[in-house]
Amino acid sequence: MGVKLLLEKAHVVGIRTYEVYRREGGYRSVEKALKMATTYVVEEVKKSGLRGRGGAGFPTGLKWNFIAKTEGVPRHLVVNADESEPGTFKDRYLMEFIPHILIEGMIVSSYALGSNVSYIYIRGEYAWIVDILEQAIAEAKLNGFLGKNILGTGFDCEIYVHRGAGAYICGEETALIESLEGKRGNPRIKPPFPAVKGVWGRPTVVNNVETIAAIVSIINNGGDEYAKIGIGKSTGTKLMSACGNINKPGVYEIDMTISVEEFIYSDEYCGGMANGKKLKACIPGGSSVPILPANLLLTTAKGEKRLMNYESLSDGGFTTGSMMGSGGFIILNEDQCVVKHTYTLARFYRHESCGQCSPCREGTGWMEKILLNIENGKAKLSDIDLLWDIQRKIEGNTICPLGDAAAWPVAAAIRHFRDEFEWHVKNPEACLTSNYGLAHYADPIHIPVLT
């Protein structure tokens, strides 16, 4: 069994309540941190090597160091619980089944950052989890871990839950801040960055749910001990949301030294492919990261086993690699149609575009239309090249990363499965009556690359 730092107590009966969580060692990190200087808490996080678990993988301690410390100006911590990335549901699991680990991590993080008022911005569809979190906050406050003069240290902290309206764009930190302030959730042009000018113009740090929950074990065990878990710059454990054509979909906490092959086929994790089918492809980090065919998913460009960590999954760049992303591991078998799935994703990103940037507003719409025509056998071969050209004009030309998120899946699908796109164009009648899925695509040998 692998190391468990976040989910070790998740299945203890009653762990959702303060009494049971406290009995199992909860809130020890708060007691420990409040006896330390805030700079020491930040230093422990830096030593841990913890990287943001929301998708970008930016070093958390370094991000905390950026926050402006202007005298007399309040600072804020905002937890990004707007988990809207298709294929990702690990933050929901944490908040629903062990909410106090998030509250505990927030108290420690708020102390380190000097935030007396902190927020959880939660996805609008997670309505039932709002009640769970507010109950946990009330319990923590009742027992002296929130409110005025926490544990007699003079540190004050309040936590509020703010429910979004169900917009994927609000997962981007500046759009989240706009929404939290009561405005339309449009991303801001940066700079200034939130660490300098965030919520209500005040210095703000925005971190993902899993990132803040990890602070608990870092303070309890020390940053150096946390850094010993994992490999290289991929330290600690990582929650993965596994779904698709596997025997055991669910949320798994992994040590980032295991291989992708072990994660898919081991009984401890995904339990292998469902119904004895072959592995065709996988989107390893949520819908916005590039899809990988089976051979590149299991093996790097150097011929080594690909590992479940930031560096290994991105080995070779987007030509032969992908990203860890938000940890949404979507597995496709040999019967799945890549064109159809790519169209579904393009439709999602077109719908969720805020419309500020012309490349994203117009480009996502065109990609959706072209993919629909290809899927329905109404396209020309030149449309595949047109689709490639459109995604190139979107990537890197928008205010926020949603444009990139829309372009990358399309680019990777064409790069690795161009033959499948061409099959749709050349066989218009067949693609209307059958679910495309040729067995040889489960183990592609020839991988066309467009540059």
C-alpha positions in Angstrom: 0.0 0.0 0.0 1.3 3.5 -0.8 1.7 6.4 1.6 -1.5 8.1 2.6 -1.4 11.7 3.9 -4.7 13.0 2.8 -7.0 10.0 2.7 -5.6 8.0 5.6 -8.5 8.8 7.8 -11.1 9.4 5.1 -13.0 6.2 5.9 -13.0 6.4 9.7 -16.7 6.4 10.8 -17.8 9.9 11.7 -14.6 11.6 10.5 -16.7 14.4 9.0 -17.5 15.6 12.6 -15.1 17.6 14.7 -15.1 15.1 17.6 -13.9 12.2 15.6 -11.5 14.2 13.5 -10.0 15.7 16.6 -9.7 12.3 18.2 -7.9 11.0 15.2 -5.2 13.8 15.6 -7.0 16.7 13.8 -5.9 20.3 14.4 -2.5 19.4 15.8 -0.9 21.3 12.9 -2.8 24.5 14.1 -1.5 24.1 17.6 2.0 23.6 16.3 2.0 26.3 13.7 0.7 29.0 16.0 3.7 28.5 18.2 6.0 29.2 15.2 6.9 32.5 13.5 4.9 32.9 10.3 8.2 33.0 8.3 9.0 29.5 9.7 5.7 28.1 8.5 6.3 29.4 5.0 9.8 28.0 5.1 8.5 24.5 6.0 6.2 24.7 3.0 9.1 25.8 0.8 11.2 22.9 2.1 8.4 20.4 1.4 8.5 21.2 -2.4 4.7 21.1 -2.5 3.4 22.2 -5.9 0.0 23.5 -6.6 -2.4 20.7 -7.1 -5.0 22.6 -9.1 -3.2 22.1 -12.5 -0.3 24.5 -13.0 2.0 22.8 -10.5 3.6 26.0 -9.3 5.7 25.8 -6.1 3.4 26.7 -3.2 6.0 28.2 -0.9 7.3 30.4 -3.6 3.8 31.6 -4.4 3.3 32.4 -0.7 6.5 34.4 -0.7 5.2 36.7 -3.5 2.3 38.1 -1.4 2.7 41.8 -0.7 3.1 42.8 3.0 2.1 46.4 2.8 1.7 47.8 6.3 -1.9 48.3 7.3 -3.4 46.5 4.2 -5.4 43.3 4.9 -4.3 40.1 3.1 -6.5 37.2 2.1 -6.3 33.5 1.4 -8.9 32.2 -1.1 -9.3 28.4 -1.6 -10.2 27.5 -5.2 -12.9 24.8 -4.8 -14.4 25.6 -8.2 -13.6 22.1 -9.5 -15.1 22.3 -13.0 -12.4 20.5 -15.0 -14.1 17.6 -16.8 -12.8 14.3 -15.4 -11.7 15.8 -12.1 -13.5 15.1 -8.8 -10.8 14.7 -6.1 -11.4 18.0 -4.3 -15.1 17.1 -4.0 -14.1 13.8 -2.3 -11.9 15.6 0.2 -14.5 18.3 1.0 -17.4 15.8 1.2 -15.8 13.1 3.4 -13.1 14.8 5.4 -13.9 18.5 5.4 -12.0 19.4 8.6 -8.6 18.7 6.8 -9.3 21.6 4.5 -10.4 23.9 7.4 -7.3 22.9 9.4 -5.0 23.6 6.4 -6.7 26.9 5.8 -6.2 28.1 9.4 -2.4 27.2 9.2 -2.1 28.8 5.8 -4.1 31.9 6.8 -1.7 32.3 9.8 1.3 32.0 7.6 0.0 34.5 5.1 -1.4 37.0 7.6 -5.0 36.5 6.4 -7.6 37.2 9.1 -10.5 36.7 6.6 -10.3 33.7 4.2 -12.6 32.3 1.7 -13.6 29.1 0.0 -14.9 29.7 -3.5 -16.9 26.6 -4.3 -18.4 25.3 -7.6 -22.1 26.2 -7.7 -23.1 22.6 -8.4 -21.6 21.4 -5.1 -24.5 22.8 -3.2 -24.6 19.9 -0.7 -20.9 20.3 0.1 -21.5 23.9 1.1 -23.6 22.7 4.0 -20.9 20.2 5.0 -18.2 22.9 5.0 -20.2 25.4 6.9 -20.9 22.8 9.5 -17.2 22.0 9.8 -16.4 25.8 10.1 -19.0 26.2 12.8 -17.6 23.2 14.8 -14.0 24.5 14.5 -15.2 28.0 15.7 -17.1 26.4 18.6 -14.0 24.7 19.7 -11.7 27.7 19.6 -9.9 27.1 16.3 -11.6 30.0 14.4 -12.7 33.4 15.5 -11.0 35.8 17.8 -7.8 35.1 19.6 -7.4 31.5 18.4 -5.9 29.3 21.2 -5.0 32.5 23.1 -2.3 33.4 20.5 -3.8 36.7 19.4 -4.4 35.5 15.9 -7.9 36.1 14.5 -9.3 34.2 11.6 -12.7 33.8 9.9 -13.6 31.5 7.0 -16.5 32.1 4.7 -17.9 29.8 1.9 -18.9 31.6 -1.3 -20.9 29.6 -3.9 -20.2 30.3 -7.5 -22.8 30.2 -10.3 -21.4 27.3 -12.2 -18.9 28.8 -14.6 -15.8 26.9 -15.6 -14.0 30.1 -16.3 -14.1 30.9 -12.5 -11.5 28.2 -11.9 -9.0 30.8 -13.3 -7.9 32.7 -10.2 -8.5 36.2 -11.4 -12.0 35.3 -12.8 -12.7 33.7 -9.4 -11.7 36.9 -7.6 -14.0 38.9 -9.9 -16.9 36.6 -9.1 -16.1 36.7 -5.4 -16.3 40.4 -5.5 -19.8 40.1 -7.0 -18.9 40.9 -10.6 -19.1 38.8 -13.8 -16.4 36.2 -13.7 -14.1 37.5 -16.4 -10.3 36.9 -16.1 -8.2 40.0 -15.4 -5.2 41.1 -17.4 -2.0 40.5 -15.5 0.0 42.1 -14.1 -0.9 43.1 -11.4 -1.0 39.6 -10.0 -3.3 38.6 -7.2 -0.4 38.5 -4.7 -0.2 42.2 -5.2 -3.7 43.2 -6.0 -6.3 40.5 -5.6 -9.7 40.5 -3.7 -10.9 44.1 -3.3 -7.4 45.3 -4.4 -5.7 43.6 -1.5 -2.8 41.1 -1.6 -4.3 37.6 -2.1 -3.1 34.0 -2.5 -5.4 31.6 -4.3 -4.7 27.9 -3.8 -6.5 24.7 -4.7 -8.3 22.5 -2.1 -5.8 19.7 -2.2 -2.9 22.1 -2.0 -4.2 23.6 1.3 -5.2 20.2 2.7 -1.6 19.0 2.2 -0.3 21.8 4.5 -1.6 19.8 7.5 0.9 16.9 7.0 3.7 19.3 6.1 3.5 21.1 9.4 2.8 17.9 11.4 5.7 16.0 10.0 8.0 18.7 8.7 8.8 19.9 5.2 11.9 17.8 4.9 9.9 14.6 5.7 7.3 15.5 3.2 9.9 16.1 0.5 11.2 12.5 1.0 8.0 11.2 -0.5 7.8 11.2 -4.2 10.7 11.9 -6.6 12.6 14.9 -7.8 10.4 18.0 -7.9 7.3 15.9 -7.6 7.2 15.6 -3.8 4.5 14.3 -1.5 1.4 12.5 -2.5 -1.1 13.3 -5.3 -4.8 12.7 -5.5 -6.0 11.3 -8.8 -9.5 11.1 -10.2 -9.6 8.0 -12.3 -12.5 7.4 -14.7 -13.4 5.9 -18.0 -13.1 2.3 -19.3 -11.5 0.8 -16.1 -12.6 -1.7 -13.5 -12.3 0.6 -10.5 -13.0 4.3 -11.1 -12.5 6.5 -8.1 -10.2 8.8 -6.2 -6.7 7.5 -5.4 -3.9 8.9 -3.4 -0.6 8.0 -5.0 3.1 8.2 -4.3 4.4 9.9 -7.4 7.1 7.2 -7.9 4.6 4.6 -9.3 4.4 4.0 -13.1 1.4 4.8 -15.2 1.2 1.1 -16.1 1.0 0.2 -12.4 -1.7 2.8 -11.8 -3.9 1.5 -14.6 -3.4 -2.3 -14.1 -2.8 -2.7 -10.4 -5.6 -4.0 -8.2 -4.7 -1.3 -5.6 -5.7 1.4 -8.1 -7.7 1.2 -11.3 -7.8 -2.6 -11.5 -7.1 -2.8 -15.2 -9.2 -2.3 -18.3 -12.9 -3.0 -18.1 -14.3 -6.0 -20.0 -10.9 -7.1 -21.1 -10.6 -4.4 -23.7 -7.3 -2.9 -24.8 -6.0 0.4 -23.7 -6.2 2.9 -26.6 -5.5 6.3 -25.1 -5.7 8.4 -21.9 -6.1 12.1 -21.0 -3.9 12.0 -17.8 -4.6 15.4 -16.2 -8.1 16.5 -16.9 -9.8 17.5 -20.1 -7.5 20.4 -20.9 -4.3 18.4 -21.2 -3.1 16.6 -24.4 -4.4 13.0 -25.0 -1.7 10.3 -25.3 -2.0 7.1 -27.2 -1.3 3.9 -25.3 2.4 3.5 -26.3 3.3 7.0 -25.4 1.2 6.9 -22.2 3.1 3.9 -20.8 6.6 4.7 -22.1 8.5 8.0 -22.5 10.3 9.2 -25.6 13.5 7.8 -24.0 12.0 4.3 -23.7 11.6 4.5 -20.0 8.4 3.6 -18.1 6.4 6.7 -17.7 5.8 7.6 -14.1 2.8 9.3 -12.4 4.5 12.6 -11.7 4.9 16.1 -13.2 8.2 15.6 -14.9 7.6 12.2 -16.4 4.1 12.9 -17.8 5.5 16.0 -19.5 8.6 14.3 -20.8 9.0 15.1 -24.5 6.8 18.1 -24.4 3.4 18.0 -26.2 4.9 16.0 -29.1 5.2 12.8 -27.0 4.1 13.9 -23.6 1.2 15.6 -21.7 0.7 17.1 -18.2 -0.2 16.0 -14.7 -2.7 18.9 -14.7 -5.5 18.6 -12.2 -5.2 14.8 -11.8 -8.2 13.9 -13.9 -7.2 10.5 -15.4 -9.6 9.7 -18.2 -8.9 6.3 -19.8 -10.2 5.2 -23.2 -10.4 1.7 -24.6 -10.1 0.4 -28.1 -13.8 1.0 -28.9 -13.7 4.7 -28.1 -13.9 7.3 -30.9 -11.3 10.0 -30.4 -13.0 12.4 -32.9 -16.3 12.1 -31.0 -14.6 12.8 -27.6 -12.6 15.7 -29.0 -15.8 17.2 -30.3 -17.4 16.8 -26.9 -14.5 18.7 -25.3 -14.6 21.4 -28.0 -18.3 21.9 -27.4 -17.6 22.3 -23.6 -14.9 24.9 -24.1 -16.9 26.8 -26.6 -19.8 27.0 -24.1 -17.5 28.0 -21.2 -15.5 30.7 -23.1 -16.2 34.1 -21.4 -15.9 35.8 -24.8 -13.4 38.5 -23.9 -10.8 37.4 -26.4 -11.5 37.1 -30.1 -9.2 34.0 -30.7 -11.1 32.1 -28.0 -14.6 33.4 -28.6 -14.4 32.8 -32.3 -11.9 30.0 -32.5 -13.7 27.6 -30.0 -16.9 28.0 -32.1 -15.2 27.2 -35.3 -13.4 24.2 -33.8 -16.7 22.8 -32.5 -18.4 23.2 -35.9 -15.6 21.6 -37.8 -15.3 18.7 -35.4 -19.1 18.1 -35.6 -18.8 18.0 -39.4 -16.0 15.5 -39.2 -17.9 13.3 -36.7 -21.0 13.4 -38.9 -19.1 12.6 -42.2 -19.7 16.1 -43.7 -16.1 17.3 -43.9 -13.2 17.5 -46.4 -9.6 16.4 -45.7 -8.6 20.0 -45.8 -10.8 20.6 -42.8 -8.4 18.7 -40.6 -5.6 21.1 -41.6 -8.0 24.0 -41.0 -8.8 22.7 -37.6 -5.0 22.4 -36.8 -4.5 26.0 -38.0 -7.3 27.4 -35.8 -6.1 25.8 -32.6 -2.6 27.2 -33.3 -4.1 30.7 -33.6 -5.9 30.3 -30.2 -3.0 28.9 -28.2 -1.0 31.6 -26.4 -3.2 34.5 -27.7 -5.8 34.8 -24.9 -5.9 36.6 -21.5 -6.3 33.4 -19.6 -5.4 29.7 -20.1 -8.9 28.7 -21.3 -7.8 29.3 -24.9 -4.9 26.9 -24.4 -7.2 24.4 -22.6 -9.4 24.4 -25.7 -6.6 24.2 -28.2 -4.4 21.5 -26.6 -6.9 18.6 -26.8 -7.6 19.3 -30.4 -3.9 19.6 -31.3 -3.0 16.3 -29.5 -6.0 14.4 -31.0 -4.9 15.4 -34.6 -1.2 14.8 -33.8 -1.7 11.3 -32.5 -4.8 10.1 -34.2 -4.9 11.9 -37.6 -5.6 8.6 -39.3 -8.8 8.4 -37.4 -9.9 11.9 -38.4 -9.1 10.9 -42.1 -11.2 7.7 -41.7 -14.2 9.8 -40.7 -13.8 12.0 -43.8 -13.3 9.1 -46.2 -16.1 7.0 -44.8 -19.0 9.4 -44.2 -21.7 6.7 -44.3 -19.8 4.3 -42.0 -19.1 6.9 -39.3 -22.8 7.8 -39.1 -23.8 4.1 -38.4 -20.9 2.7 -36.4 -18.8 3.6 -33.4 -15.3 4.0 -34.8 -12.8 1.9 -33.0 -10.2 -0.2 -34.9 -8.1 -2.5 -32.7 -4.8 -1.4 -34.2 -5.4 2.1 -32.7 -5.0 0.5 -29.2 -1.3 0.2 -30.0 -0.5 2.8 -32.6 2.8 2.4 -34.3 2.9 5.3 -36.7 2.3 8.6 -35.0 2.0 11.5 -37.4 3.4 14.8 -36.0 2.5 18.2 -37.3 4.9 21.1 -36.6 
